[in-house]
Amino acid sequence: MDDKRFKKDIAKKYFKCTASERAAFEAGVKLGTIYHQFVGTPLSLENVEYLEKAIEESIKVQPFVKSVKVRIDRSRITKKQGFYKYLTLHGDMLNIDLEVQYEDKIAICKLEYIQEMDYPLMYIKEIRSV
């Protein structure tokens, strides 16, 4: 790969873990970034697609990101009445698929709302070798 996000890692000496563990760590950083940076963003049906793309593009520039797909649940976007009333993004509206590659390992991760837990859960679906 000649993409600069996958070049030699000069921070590697600080991490005392396996490539799989590092891929999982990096994925957690990315999902946490999305959640804590974008939850609370004002949105509407008119701007939801732009917000999805903005989130994706902001994560793609981070190191080790192989792919990211962000979907916001449009069924939860309703217009509120009144000049000062608007909807903001909530964690339970997010559905994110993320792949992070570190060396020869890929962490395939997800952020999605789990109804039975009433919680937007970030989790590792799989870690595999390239």
Secondary structure, 3 states (H helix, E strand, C coil): CCCHHHCCCCCHHHCCCCHHHHHHHHHHHHHHHHHHHHCCCEECCCCHHHHHHHHHHHHHCCCCEEEEEEEECHHHCCCCCCCCCCEECCHHHEEEEEEEEECCEEEEEEEEEECCCCEEEEEEEEEEEC
